[in-house]
Amino acid sequence: MRVTVLLVDDDASSRMVLATLLEDEGFQVDLAGSFAEAGRMLAAEGAAYDLALLDQNLGDGLGTDLLPALRARLPAAKAVLLSGIGADDLGGAPAPDAVLAKGIGFPELLERLRRLVG
């Protein structure tokens, strides 16, 4: 089964590098460069993602603020937050399935993602 990922990051170069690495590993990746764009993609008819990989600090919102829409629309999808903060620092924000450091190495990220999506 090919895992479909919604990758949300407002940094274009980070987004493209990570997308290329994931695609090289067999993931199908859809890209969003902003909170608003990701919201539109999640709301689109036929949206189907196994995994959302979210930057926390987007120019127009927070990655955690996308979680209610993701959970409502795709309850089985896993959510991974890439951030400089830890899970304990999210306050009252909805909890993702995993919080990973933004500078995590790709081999470790890949291992964690594969474990999440089984």
Phi and psi restraints in degrees (range 20) as a CNS / XPLOR table:
assign (resid 1 and name C) (resid 2 and name N)
       (resid 2 and name CA) (resid 2 and name C) 1.0 -86.3 20.0 2
assign (resid 2 and name N) (resid 2 and name CA)
       (resid 2 and name C) (resid 3 and name N) 1.0 125.3 20.0 2
assign (resid 2 and name C) (resid 3 and name N)
       (resid 3 and name CA) (resid 3 and name C) 1.0 -81.3 20.0 2
assign (resid 3 and name N) (resid 3 and name CA)
       (resid 3 and name C) (resid 4 and name N) 1.0 129.4 20.0 2
assign (resid 3 and name C) (resid 4 and name N)
       (resid 4 and name CA) (resid 4 and name C) 1.0 -101.0 20.0 2
assign (resid 4 and name N) (resid 4 and name CA)
       (resid 4 and name C) (resid 5 and name N) 1.0 127.1 20.0 2
assign (resid 4 and name C) (resid 5 and name N)
       (resid 5 and name CA) (resid 5 and name C) 1.0 -119.1 20.0 2
assign (resid 5 and name N) (resid 5 and name CA)
       (resid 5 and name C) (resid 6 and name N) 1.0 135.5 20.0 2
assign (resid 5 and name C) (resid 6 and name N)
       (resid 6 and name CA) (resid 6 and name C) 1.0 -99.6 20.0 2
assign (resid 6 and name N) (resid 6 and name CA)
       (resid 6 and name C) (resid 7 and name N) 1.0 113.2 20.0 2
assign (resid 6 and name C) (resid 7 and name N)
       (resid 7 and name CA) (resid 7 and name C) 1.0 -104.2 20.0 2
assign (resid 7 and name N) (resid 7 and name CA)
       (resid 7 and name C) (resid 8 and name N) 1.0 117.8 20.0 2
assign (resid 7 and name C) (resid 8 and name N)
       (resid 8 and name CA) (resid 8 and name C) 1.0 -118.1 20.0 2
assign (resid 8 and name N) (resid 8 and name CA)
       (resid 8 and name C) (resid 9 and name N) 1.0 114.1 20.0 2
assign (resid 8 and name C) (resid 9 and name N)
       (resid 9 and name CA) (resid 9 and name C) 1.0 -155.0 20.0 2
assign (resid 9 and name N) (resid 9 and name CA)
       (resid 9 and name C) (resid 10 and name N) 1.0 132.5 20.0 2
assign (resid 9 and name C) (resid 10 and name N)
       (resid 10 and name CA) (resid 10 and name C) 1.0 -83.2 20.0 2
assign (resid 10 and name N) (resid 10 and name CA)
       (resid 10 and name C) (resid 11 and name N) 1.0 -7.1 20.0 2
assign (resid 10 and name C) (resid 11 and name N)
       (resid 11 and name CA) (resid 11 and name C) 1.0 -91.0 20.0 2
assign (resid 11 and name N) (resid 11 and name CA)
       (resid 11 and name C) (resid 12 and name N) 1.0 108.0 20.0 2
assign (resid 11 and name C) (resid 12 and name N)
       (resid 12 and name CA) (resid 12 and name C) 1.0 -59.1 20.0 2
assign (resid 12 and name N) (resid 12 and name CA)
       (resid 12 and name C) (resid 13 and name N) 1.0 -41.9 20.0 2
assign (resid 12 and name C) (resid 13 and name N)
       (resid 13 and name CA) (resid 13 and name C) 1.0 -68.7 20.0 2
assign (resid 13 and name N) (resid 13 and name CA)
       (resid 13 and name C) (resid 14 and name N) 1.0 -41.7 20.0 2
assign (resid 13 and name C) (resid 14 and name N)
       (resid 14 and name CA) (resid 14 and name C) 1.0 -61.6 20.0 2
assign (resid 14 and name N) (resid 14 and name CA)
       (resid 14 and name C) (resid 15 and name N) 1.0 -42.9 20.0 2
assign (resid 14 and name C) (resid 15 and name N)
       (resid 15 and name CA) (resid 15 and name C) 1.0 -61.1 20.0 2
assign (resid 15 and name N) (resid 15 and name CA)
       (resid 15 and name C) (resid 16 and name N) 1.0 -45.8 20.0 2
assign (resid 15 and name C) (resid 16 and name N)
       (resid 16 and name CA) (resid 16 and name C) 1.0 -70.2 20.0 2
assign (resid 16 and name N) (resid 16 and name CA)
       (resid 16 and name C) (resid 17 and name N) 1.0 -41.1 20.0 2
assign (resid 16 and name C) (resid 17 and name N)
       (resid 17 and name CA) (resid 17 and name C) 1.0 -63.1 20.0 2
assign (resid 17 and name N) (resid 17 and name CA)
       (resid 17 and name C) (resid 18 and name N) 1.0 -48.4 20.0 2
assign (resid 17 and name C) (resid 18 and name N)
       (resid 18 and name CA) (resid 18 and name C) 1.0 -64.3 20.0 2
assign (resid 18 and name N) (resid 18 and name CA)
       (resid 18 and name C) (resid 19 and name N) 1.0 -40.3 20.0 2
assign (resid 18 and name C) (resid 19 and name N)
       (resid 19 and name CA) (resid 19 and name C) 1.0 -61.1 20.0 2
assign (resid 19 and name N) (resid 19 and name CA)
       (resid 19 and name C) (resid 20 and name N) 1.0 -44.3 20.0 2
assign (resid 19 and name C) (resid 20 and name N)
       (resid 20 and name CA) (resid 20 and name C) 1.0 -62.4 20.0 2
assign (resid 20 and name N) (resid 20 and name CA)
       (resid 20 and name C) (resid 21 and name N) 1.0 -44.7 20.0 2
assign (resid 20 and name C) (resid 21 and name N)
       (resid 21 and name CA) (resid 21 and name C) 1.0 -62.0 20.0 2
assign (resid 21 and name N) (resid 21 and name CA)
       (resid 21 and name C) (resid 22 and name N) 1.0 -43.7 20.0 2
assign (resid 21 and name C) (resid 22 and name N)
       (resid 22 and name CA) (resid 22 and name C) 1.0 -66.0 20.0 2
assign (resid 22 and name N) (resid 22 and name CA)
       (resid 22 and name C) (resid 23 and name N) 1.0 -42.7 20.0 2
assign (resid 22 and name C) (resid 23 and name N)
       (resid 23 and name CA) (resid 23 and name C) 1.0 -62.6 20.0 2
assign (resid 23 and name N) (resid 23 and name CA)
       (resid 23 and name C) (resid 24 and name N) 1.0 -37.6 20.0 2
assign (resid 23 and name C) (resid 24 and name N)
       (resid 24 and name CA) (resid 24 and name C) 1.0 -63.5 20.0 2
assign (resid 24 and name N) (resid 24 and name CA)
       (resid 24 and name C) (resid 25 and name N) 1.0 -22.9 20.0 2
assign (resid 24 and name C) (resid 25 and name N)
       (resid 25 and name CA) (resid 25 and name C) 1.0 -95.2 20.0 2
assign (resid 25 and name N) (resid 25 and name CA)
       (resid 25 and name C) (resid 26 and name N) 1.0 6.5 20.0 2
assign (resid 25 and name C) (resid 26 and name N)
       (resid 26 and name CA) (resid 26 and name C) 1.0 97.3 20.0 2
assign (resid 26 and name N) (resid 26 and name CA)
       (resid 26 and name C) (resid 27 and name N) 1.0 2.6 20.0 2
assign (resid 26 and name C) (resid 27 and name N)
       (resid 27 and name CA) (resid 27 and name C) 1.0 -79.1 20.0 2
assign (resid 27 and name N) (resid 27 and name CA)
       (resid 27 and name C) (resid 28 and name N) 1.0 148.0 20.0 2
assign (resid 27 and name C) (resid 28 and name N)
       (resid 28 and name CA) (resid 28 and name C) 1.0 -97.1 20.0 2
assign (resid 28 and name N) (resid 28 and name CA)
       (resid 28 and name C) (resid 29 and name N) 1.0 124.9 20.0 2
assign (resid 28 and name C) (resid 29 and name N)
       (resid 29 and name CA) (resid 29 and name C) 1.0 -121.1 20.0 2
assign (resid 29 and name N) (resid 29 and name CA)
       (resid 29 and name C) (resid 30 and name N) 1.0 127.4 20.0 2
assign (resid 29 and name C) (resid 30 and name N)
       (resid 30 and name CA) (resid 30 and name C) 1.0 -107.1 20.0 2
assign (resid 30 and name N) (resid 30 and name CA)
       (resid 30 and name C) (resid 31 and name N) 1.0 139.7 20.0 2
assign (resid 30 and name C) (resid 31 and name N)
       (resid 31 and name CA) (resid 31 and name C) 1.0 -110.6 20.0 2
assign (resid 31 and name N) (resid 31 and name CA)
       (resid 31 and name C) (resid 32 and name N) 1.0 139.6 20.0 2
assign (resid 31 and name C) (resid 32 and name N)
       (resid 32 and name CA) (resid 32 and name C) 1.0 -132.2 20.0 2
assign (resid 32 and name N) (resid 32 and name CA)
       (resid 32 and name C) (resid 33 and name N) 1.0 133.3 20.0 2
assign (resid 32 and name C) (resid 33 and name N)
       (resid 33 and name CA) (resid 33 and name C) 1.0 -99.7 20.0 2
assign (resid 33 and name N) (resid 33 and name CA)
       (resid 33 and name C) (resid 34 and name N) 1.0 3.4 20.0 2
assign (resid 33 and name C) (resid 34 and name N)
       (resid 34 and name CA) (resid 34 and name C) 1.0 -156.2 20.0 2
assign (resid 34 and name N) (resid 34 and name CA)
       (resid 34 and name C) (resid 35 and name N) 1.0 166.1 20.0 2
assign (resid 34 and name C) (resid 35 and name N)
       (resid 35 and name CA) (resid 35 and name C) 1.0 -59.3 20.0 2
assign (resid 35 and name N) (resid 35 and name CA)
       (resid 35 and name C) (resid 36 and name N) 1.0 -47.1 20.0 2
assign (resid 35 and name C) (resid 36 and name N)
       (resid 36 and name CA) (resid 36 and name C) 1.0 -62.1 20.0 2
assign (resid 36 and name N) (resid 36 and name CA)
       (resid 36 and name C) (resid 37 and name N) 1.0 -43.8 20.0 2
assign (resid 36 and name C) (resid 37 and name N)
       (resid 37 and name CA) (resid 37 and name C) 1.0 -63.6 20.0 2
assign (resid 37 and name N) (resid 37 and name CA)
       (resid 37 and name C) (resid 38 and name N) 1.0 -42.4 20.0 2
assign (resid 37 and name C) (resid 38 and name N)
       (resid 38 and name CA) (resid 38 and name C) 1.0 -63.3 20.0 2
assign (resid 38 and name N) (resid 38 and name CA)
       (resid 38 and name C) (resid 39 and name N) 1.0 -40.3 20.0 2
assign (resid 38 and name C) (resid 39 and name N)
       (resid 39 and name CA) (resid 39 and name C) 1.0 -61.1 20.0 2
assign (resid 39 and name N) (resid 39 and name CA)
       (resid 39 and name C) (resid 40 and name N) 1.0 -42.1 20.0 2
assign (resid 39 and name C) (resid 40 and name N)
       (resid 40 and name CA) (resid 40 and name C) 1.0 -64.6 20.0 2
assign (resid 40 and name N) (resid 40 and name CA)
       (resid 40 and name C) (resid 41 and name N) 1.0 -40.1 20.0 2
assign (resid 40 and name C) (resid 41 and name N)
       (resid 41 and name CA) (resid 41 and name C) 1.0 -66.8 20.0 2
assign (resid 41 and name N) (resid 41 and name CA)
       (resid 41 and name C) (resid 42 and name N) 1.0 -39.4 20.0 2
assign (resid 41 and name C) (resid 42 and name N)
       (resid 42 and name CA) (resid 42 and name C) 1.0 -67.6 20.0 2
assign (resid 42 and name N) (resid 42 and name CA)
       (resid 42 and name C) (resid 43 and name N) 1.0 -33.4 20.0 2
assign (resid 42 and name C) (resid 43 and name N)
       (resid 43 and name CA) (resid 43 and name C) 1.0 -81.8 20.0 2
assign (resid 43 and name N) (resid 43 and name CA)
       (resid 43 and name C) (resid 44 and name N) 1.0 -14.4 20.0 2
assign (resid 43 and name C) (resid 44 and name N)
       (resid 44 and name CA) (resid 44 and name C) 1.0 -64.1 20.0 2
assign (resid 44 and name N) (resid 44 and name CA)
       (resid 44 and name C) (resid 45 and name N) 1.0 142.5 20.0 2
assign (resid 44 and name C) (resid 45 and name N)
       (resid 45 and name CA) (resid 45 and name C) 1.0 -62.0 20.0 2
assign (resid 45 and name N) (resid 45 and name CA)
       (resid 45 and name C) (resid 46 and name N) 1.0 133.7 20.0 2
assign (resid 45 and name C) (resid 46 and name N)
       (resid 46 and name CA) (resid 46 and name C) 1.0 86.7 20.0 2
assign (resid 46 and name N) (resid 46 and name CA)
       (resid 46 and name C) (resid 47 and name N) 1.0 2.0 20.0 2
assign (resid 46 and name C) (resid 47 and name N)
       (resid 47 and name CA) (resid 47 and name C) 1.0 -59.8 20.0 2
assign (resid 47 and name N) (resid 47 and name CA)
       (resid 47 and name C) (resid 48 and name N) 1.0 129.0 20.0 2
assign (resid 47 and name C) (resid 48 and name N)
       (resid 48 and name CA) (resid 48 and name C) 1.0 -147.8 20.0 2
assign (resid 48 and name N) (resid 48 and name CA)
       (resid 48 and name C) (resid 49 and name N) 1.0 106.6 20.0 2
assign (resid 48 and name C) (resid 49 and name N)
       (resid 49 and name CA) (resid 49 and name C) 1.0 -126.4 20.0 2
assign (resid 49 and name N) (resid 49 and name CA)
       (resid 49 and name C) (resid 50 and name N) 1.0 141.5 20.0 2
assign (resid 49 and name C) (resid 50 and name N)
       (resid 50 and name CA) (resid 50 and name C) 1.0 -87.6 20.0 2
assign (resid 50 and name N) (resid 50 and name CA)
       (resid 50 and name C) (resid 51 and name N) 1.0 -24.6 20.0 2
assign (resid 50 and name C) (resid 51 and name N)
       (resid 51 and name CA) (resid 51 and name C) 1.0 -151.2 20.0 2
assign (resid 51 and name N) (resid 51 and name CA)
       (resid 51 and name C) (resid 52 and name N) 1.0 137.1 20.0 2
assign (resid 51 and name C) (resid 52 and name N)
       (resid 52 and name CA) (resid 52 and name C) 1.0 -114.7 20.0 2
assign (resid 52 and name N) (resid 52 and name CA)
       (resid 52 and name C) (resid 53 and name N) 1.0 125.6 20.0 2
assign (resid 52 and name C) (resid 53 and name N)
       (resid 53 and name CA) (resid 53 and name C) 1.0 -109.8 20.0 2
assign (resid 53 and name N) (resid 53 and name CA)
       (resid 53 and name C) (resid 54 and name N) 1.0 109.0 20.0 2
assign (resid 53 and name C) (resid 54 and name N)
       (resid 54 and name CA) (resid 54 and name C) 1.0 -117.0 20.0 2
assign (resid 54 and name N) (resid 54 and name CA)
       (resid 54 and name C) (resid 55 and name N) 1.0 128.3 20.0 2
assign (resid 54 and name C) (resid 55 and name N)
       (resid 55 and name CA) (resid 55 and name C) 1.0 -73.9 20.0 2
assign (resid 55 and name N) (resid 55 and name CA)
       (resid 55 and name C) (resid 56 and name N) 1.0 139.2 20.0 2
assign (resid 55 and name C) (resid 56 and name N)
       (resid 56 and name CA) (resid 56 and name C) 1.0 -73.1 20.0 2
assign (resid 56 and name N) (resid 56 and name CA)
       (resid 56 and name C) (resid 57 and name N) 1.0 -48.1 20.0 2
assign (resid 56 and name C) (resid 57 and name N)
       (resid 57 and name CA) (resid 57 and name C) 1.0 -98.5 20.0 2
assign (resid 57 and name N) (resid 57 and name CA)
       (resid 57 and name C) (resid 58 and name N) 1.0 92.5 20.0 2
assign (resid 57 and name C) (resid 58 and name N)
       (resid 58 and name CA) (resid 58 and name C) 1.0 -93.7 20.0 2
assign (resid 58 and name N) (resid 58 and name CA)
       (resid 58 and name C) (resid 59 and name N) 1.0 156.7 20.0 2
assign (resid 58 and name C) (resid 59 and name N)
       (resid 59 and name CA) (resid 59 and name C) 1.0 -60.4 20.0 2
assign (resid 59 and name N) (resid 59 and name CA)
       (resid 59 and name C) (resid 60 and name N) 1.0 -29.1 20.0 2
assign (resid 59 and name C) (resid 60 and name N)
       (resid 60 and name CA) (resid 60 and name C) 1.0 -120.2 20.0 2
assign (resid 60 and name N) (resid 60 and name CA)
       (resid 60 and name C) (resid 61 and name N) 1.0 17.5 20.0 2
assign (resid 60 and name C) (resid 61 and name N)
       (resid 61 and name CA) (resid 61 and name C) 1.0 167.4 20.0 2
assign (resid 61 and name N) (resid 61 and name CA)
       (resid 61 and name C) (resid 62 and name N) 1.0 -174.6 20.0 2
assign (resid 61 and name C) (resid 62 and name N)
       (resid 62 and name CA) (resid 62 and name C) 1.0 -110.8 20.0 2
assign (resid 62 and name N) (resid 62 and name CA)
       (resid 62 and name C) (resid 63 and name N) 1.0 142.2 20.0 2
assign (resid 62 and name C) (resid 63 and name N)
       (resid 63 and name CA) (resid 63 and name C) 1.0 -56.2 20.0 2
assign (resid 63 and name N) (resid 63 and name CA)
       (resid 63 and name C) (resid 64 and name N) 1.0 -39.3 20.0 2
assign (resid 63 and name C) (resid 64 and name N)
       (resid 64 and name CA) (resid 64 and name C) 1.0 -63.3 20.0 2
assign (resid 64 and name N) (resid 64 and name CA)
       (resid 64 and name C) (resid 65 and name N) 1.0 -26.1 20.0 2
assign (resid 64 and name C) (resid 65 and name N)
       (resid 65 and name CA) (resid 65 and name C) 1.0 -72.7 20.0 2
assign (resid 65 and name N) (resid 65 and name CA)
       (resid 65 and name C) (resid 66 and name N) 1.0 -11.0 20.0 2
assign (resid 65 and name C) (resid 66 and name N)
       (resid 66 and name CA) (resid 66 and name C) 1.0 -84.5 20.0 2
assign (resid 66 and name N) (resid 66 and name CA)
       (resid 66 and name C) (resid 67 and name N) 1.0 -15.8 20.0 2
assign (resid 66 and name C) (resid 67 and name N)
       (resid 67 and name CA) (resid 67 and name C) 1.0 -62.3 20.0 2
assign (resid 67 and name N) (resid 67 and name CA)
       (resid 67 and name C) (resid 68 and name N) 1.0 -41.2 20.0 2
assign (resid 67 and name C) (resid 68 and name N)
       (resid 68 and name CA) (resid 68 and name C) 1.0 -58.6 20.0 2
assign (resid 68 and name N) (resid 68 and name CA)
       (resid 68 and name C) (resid 69 and name N) 1.0 -42.0 20.0 2
assign (resid 68 and name C) (resid 69 and name N)
       (resid 69 and name CA) (resid 69 and name C) 1.0 -66.2 20.0 2
assign (resid 69 and name N) (resid 69 and name CA)
       (resid 69 and name C) (resid 70 and name N) 1.0 -40.8 20.0 2
assign (resid 69 and name C) (resid 70 and name N)
       (resid 70 and name CA) (resid 70 and name C) 1.0 -62.3 20.0 2
assign (resid 70 and name N) (resid 70 and name CA)
       (resid 70 and name C) (resid 71 and name N) 1.0 -47.7 20.0 2
assign (resid 70 and name C) (resid 71 and name N)
       (resid 71 and name CA) (resid 71 and name C) 1.0 -65.3 20.0 2
assign (resid 71 and name N) (resid 71 and name CA)
       (resid 71 and name C) (resid 72 and name N) 1.0 -38.0 20.0 2
assign (resid 71 and name C) (resid 72 and name N)
       (resid 72 and name CA) (resid 72 and name C) 1.0 -69.6 20.0 2
assign (resid 72 and name N) (resid 72 and name CA)
       (resid 72 and name C) (resid 73 and name N) 1.0 -41.4 20.0 2
assign (resid 72 and name C) (resid 73 and name N)
       (resid 73 and name CA) (resid 73 and name C) 1.0 -85.1 20.0 2
assign (resid 73 and name N) (resid 73 and name CA)
       (resid 73 and name C) (resid 74 and name N) 1.0 -38.1 20.0 2
assign (resid 73 and name C) (resid 74 and name N)
       (resid 74 and name CA) (resid 74 and name C) 1.0 -134.7 20.0 2
assign (resid 74 and name N) (resid 74 and name CA)
       (resid 74 and name C) (resid 75 and name N) 1.0 73.6 20.0 2
assign (resid 74 and name C) (resid 75 and name N)
       (resid 75 and name CA) (resid 75 and name C) 1.0 -60.5 20.0 2
assign (resid 75 and name N) (resid 75 and name CA)
       (resid 75 and name C) (resid 76 and name N) 1.0 -25.0 20.0 2
assign (resid 75 and name C) (resid 76 and name N)
       (resid 76 and name CA) (resid 76 and name C) 1.0 -85.1 20.0 2
assign (resid 76 and name N) (resid 76 and name CA)
       (resid 76 and name C) (resid 77 and name N) 1.0 -12.4 20.0 2
assign (resid 76 and name C) (resid 77 and name N)
       (resid 77 and name CA) (resid 77 and name C) 1.0 -68.7 20.0 2
assign (resid 77 and name N) (resid 77 and name CA)
       (resid 77 and name C) (resid 78 and name N) 1.0 142.7 20.0 2
assign (resid 77 and name C) (resid 78 and name N)
       (resid 78 and name CA) (resid 78 and name C) 1.0 -92.0 20.0 2
assign (resid 78 and name N) (resid 78 and name CA)
       (resid 78 and name C) (resid 79 and name N) 1.0 148.1 20.0 2
assign (resid 78 and name C) (resid 79 and name N)
       (resid 79 and name CA) (resid 79 and name C) 1.0 -123.8 20.0 2
assign (resid 79 and name N) (resid 79 and name CA)
       (resid 79 and name C) (resid 80 and name N) 1.0 128.7 20.0 2
assign (resid 79 and name C) (resid 80 and name N)
       (resid 80 and name CA) (resid 80 and name C) 1.0 -121.3 20.0 2
assign (resid 80 and name N) (resid 80 and name CA)
       (resid 80 and name C) (resid 81 and name N) 1.0 126.1 20.0 2
assign (resid 80 and name C) (resid 81 and name N)
       (resid 81 and name CA) (resid 81 and name C) 1.0 -100.0 20.0 2
assign (resid 81 and name N) (resid 81 and name CA)
       (resid 81 and name C) (resid 82 and name N) 1.0 126.2 20.0 2
assign (resid 81 and name C) (resid 82 and name N)
       (resid 82 and name CA) (resid 82 and name C) 1.0 -100.1 20.0 2
assign (resid 82 and name N) (resid 82 and name CA)
       (resid 82 and name C) (resid 83 and name N) 1.0 117.6 20.0 2
assign (resid 82 and name C) (resid 83 and name N)
       (resid 83 and name CA) (resid 83 and name C) 1.0 -156.0 20.0 2
assign (resid 83 and name N) (resid 83 and name CA)
       (resid 83 and name C) (resid 84 and name N) 1.0 165.2 20.0 2
assign (resid 83 and name C) (resid 84 and name N)
       (resid 84 and name CA) (resid 84 and name C) 1.0 -88.9 20.0 2
assign (resid 84 and name N) (resid 84 and name CA)
       (resid 84 and name C) (resid 85 and name N) 1.0 -3.3 20.0 2
assign (resid 84 and name C) (resid 85 and name N)
       (resid 85 and name CA) (resid 85 and name C) 1.0 -105.5 20.0 2
assign (resid 85 and name N) (resid 85 and name CA)
       (resid 85 and name C) (resid 86 and name N) 1.0 158.3 20.0 2
assign (resid 85 and name C) (resid 86 and name N)
       (resid 86 and name CA) (resid 86 and name C) 1.0 -90.8 20.0 2
assign (resid 86 and name N) (resid 86 and name CA)
       (resid 86 and name C) (resid 87 and name N) 1.0 168.7 20.0 2
assign (resid 86 and name C) (resid 87 and name N)
       (resid 87 and name CA) (resid 87 and name C) 1.0 -58.9 20.0 2
assign (resid 87 and name N) (resid 87 and name CA)
       (resid 87 and name C) (resid 88 and name N) 1.0 -33.3 20.0 2
assign (resid 87 and name C) (resid 88 and name N)
       (resid 88 and name CA) (resid 88 and name C) 1.0 -70.5 20.0 2
assign (resid 88 and name N) (resid 88 and name CA)
       (resid 88 and name C) (resid 89 and name N) 1.0 -16.3 20.0 2
assign (resid 88 and name C) (resid 89 and name N)
       (resid 89 and name CA) (resid 89 and name C) 1.0 -96.8 20.0 2
assign (resid 89 and name N) (resid 89 and name CA)
       (resid 89 and name C) (resid 90 and name N) 1.0 10.6 20.0 2
assign (resid 89 and name C) (resid 90 and name N)
       (resid 90 and name CA) (resid 90 and name C) 1.0 -80.6 20.0 2
assign (resid 90 and name N) (resid 90 and name CA)
       (resid 90 and name C) (resid 91 and name N) 1.0 -9.5 20.0 2
assign (resid 90 and name C) (resid 91 and name N)
       (resid 91 and name CA) (resid 91 and name C) 1.0 63.2 20.0 2
assign (resid 91 and name N) (resid 91 and name CA)
       (resid 91 and name C) (resid 92 and name N) 1.0 -132.6 20.0 2
assign (resid 91 and name C) (resid 92 and name N)
       (resid 92 and name CA) (resid 92 and name C) 1.0 -89.5 20.0 2
assign (resid 92 and name N) (resid 92 and name CA)
       (resid 92 and name C) (resid 93 and name N) 1.0 8.9 20.0 2
assign (resid 92 and name C) (resid 93 and name N)
       (resid 93 and name CA) (resid 93 and name C) 1.0 -66.7 20.0 2
assign (resid 93 and name N) (resid 93 and name CA)
       (resid 93 and name C) (resid 94 and name N) 1.0 150.4 20.0 2
assign (resid 93 and name C) (resid 94 and name N)
       (resid 94 and name CA) (resid 94 and name C) 1.0 -56.6 20.0 2
assign (resid 94 and name N) (resid 94 and name CA)
       (resid 94 and name C) (resid 95 and name N) 1.0 143.5 20.0 2
assign (resid 94 and name C) (resid 95 and name N)
       (resid 95 and name CA) (resid 95 and name C) 1.0 -89.3 20.0 2
assign (resid 95 and name N) (resid 95 and name CA)
       (resid 95 and name C) (resid 96 and name N) 1.0 129.6 20.0 2
assign (resid 95 and name C) (resid 96 and name N)
       (resid 96 and name CA) (resid 96 and name C) 1.0 -77.4 20.0 2
assign (resid 96 and name N) (resid 96 and name CA)
       (resid 96 and name C) (resid 97 and name N) 1.0 173.4 20.0 2
assign (resid 96 and name C) (resid 97 and name N)
       (resid 97 and name CA) (resid 97 and name C) 1.0 -72.8 20.0 2
assign (resid 97 and name N) (resid 97 and name CA)
       (resid 97 and name C) (resid 98 and name N) 1.0 -26.1 20.0 2
assign (resid 97 and name C) (resid 98 and name N)
       (resid 98 and name CA) (resid 98 and name C) 1.0 -155.6 20.0 2
assign (resid 98 and name N) (resid 98 and name CA)
       (resid 98 and name C) (resid 99 and name N) 1.0 147.5 20.0 2
assign (resid 98 and name C) (resid 99 and name N)
       (resid 99 and name CA) (resid 99 and name C) 1.0 -120.0 20.0 2
assign (resid 99 and name N) (resid 99 and name CA)
       (resid 99 and name C) (resid 100 and name N) 1.0 121.6 20.0 2
assign (resid 99 and name C) (resid 100 and name N)
       (resid 100 and name CA) (resid 100 and name C) 1.0 -120.8 20.0 2
assign (resid 100 and name N) (resid 100 and name CA)
       (resid 100 and name C) (resid 101 and name N) 1.0 146.0 20.0 2
assign (resid 100 and name C) (resid 101 and name N)
       (resid 101 and name CA) (resid 101 and name C) 1.0 -63.5 20.0 2
assign (resid 101 and name N) (resid 101 and name CA)
       (resid 101 and name C) (resid 102 and name N) 1.0 138.1 20.0 2
assign (resid 101 and name C) (resid 102 and name N)
       (resid 102 and name CA) (resid 102 and name C) 1.0 -56.3 20.0 2
assign (resid 102 and name N) (resid 102 and name CA)
       (resid 102 and name C) (resid 103 and name N) 1.0 -31.8 20.0 2
assign (resid 102 and name C) (resid 103 and name N)
       (resid 103 and name CA) (resid 103 and name C) 1.0 -93.4 20.0 2
assign (resid 103 and name N) (resid 103 and name CA)
       (resid 103 and name C) (resid 104 and name N) 1.0 17.4 20.0 2
assign (resid 103 and name C) (resid 104 and name N)
       (resid 104 and name CA) (resid 104 and name C) 1.0 -58.3 20.0 2
assign (resid 104 and name N) (resid 104 and name CA)
       (resid 104 and name C) (resid 105 and name N) 1.0 142.0 20.0 2
assign (resid 104 and name C) (resid 105 and name N)
       (resid 105 and name CA) (resid 105 and name C) 1.0 -68.7 20.0 2
assign (resid 105 and name N) (resid 105 and name CA)
       (resid 105 and name C) (resid 106 and name N) 1.0 148.9 20.0 2
assign (resid 105 and name C) (resid 106 and name N)
       (resid 106 and name CA) (resid 106 and name C) 1.0 -61.4 20.0 2
assign (resid 106 and name N) (resid 106 and name CA)
       (resid 106 and name C) (resid 107 and name N) 1.0 -41.0 20.0 2
assign (resid 106 and name C) (resid 107 and name N)
       (resid 107 and name CA) (resid 107 and name C) 1.0 -58.4 20.0 2
assign (resid 107 and name N) (resid 107 and name CA)
       (resid 107 and name C) (resid 108 and name N) 1.0 -41.7 20.0 2
assign (resid 107 and name C) (resid 108 and name N)
       (resid 108 and name CA) (resid 108 and name C) 1.0 -69.0 20.0 2
assign (resid 108 and name N) (resid 108 and name CA)
       (resid 108 and name C) (resid 109 and name N) 1.0 -42.1 20.0 2
assign (resid 108 and name C) (resid 109 and name N)
       (resid 109 and name CA) (resid 109 and name C) 1.0 -58.7 20.0 2
assign (resid 109 and name N) (resid 109 and name CA)
       (resid 109 and name C) (resid 110 and name N) 1.0 -46.9 20.0 2
assign (resid 109 and name C) (resid 110 and name N)
       (resid 110 and name CA) (resid 110 and name C) 1.0 -59.9 20.0 2
assign (resid 110 and name N) (resid 110 and name CA)
       (resid 110 and name C) (resid 111 and name N) 1.0 -43.9 20.0 2
assign (resid 110 and name C) (resid 111 and name N)
       (resid 111 and name CA) (resid 111 and name C) 1.0 -61.1 20.0 2
assign (resid 111 and name N) (resid 111 and name CA)
       (resid 111 and name C) (resid 112 and name N) 1.0 -44.6 20.0 2
assign (resid 111 and name C) (resid 112 and name N)
       (resid 112 and name CA) (resid 112 and name C) 1.0 -65.1 20.0 2
assign (resid 112 and name N) (resid 112 and name CA)
       (resid 112 and name C) (resid 113 and name N) 1.0 -41.7 20.0 2
assign (resid 112 and name C) (resid 113 and name N)
       (resid 113 and name CA) (resid 113 and name C) 1.0 -64.9 20.0 2
assign (resid 113 and name N) (resid 113 and name CA)
       (resid 113 and name C) (resid 114 and name N) 1.0 -44.7 20.0 2
assign (resid 113 and name C) (resid 114 and name N)
       (resid 114 and name CA) (resid 114 and name C) 1.0 -62.8 20.0 2
assign (resid 114 and name N) (resid 114 and name CA)
       (resid 114 and name C) (resid 115 and name N) 1.0 -37.9 20.0 2
assign (resid 114 and name C) (resid 115 and name N)
       (resid 115 and name CA) (resid 115 and name C) 1.0 -65.2 20.0 2
assign (resid 115 and name N) (resid 115 and name CA)
       (resid 115 and name C) (resid 116 and name N) 1.0 -39.8 20.0 2
assign (resid 115 and name C) (resid 116 and name N)
       (resid 116 and name CA) (resid 116 and name C) 1.0 -65.2 20.0 2
assign (resid 116 and name N) (resid 116 and name CA)
       (resid 116 and name C) (resid 117 and name N) 1.0 -43.4 20.0 2
assign (resid 116 and name C) (resid 117 and name N)
       (resid 117 and name CA) (resid 117 and name C) 1.0 -90.3 20.0 2
assign (resid 117 and name N) (resid 117 and name CA)
       (resid 117 and name C) (resid 118 and name N) 1.0 -3.2 20.0 2
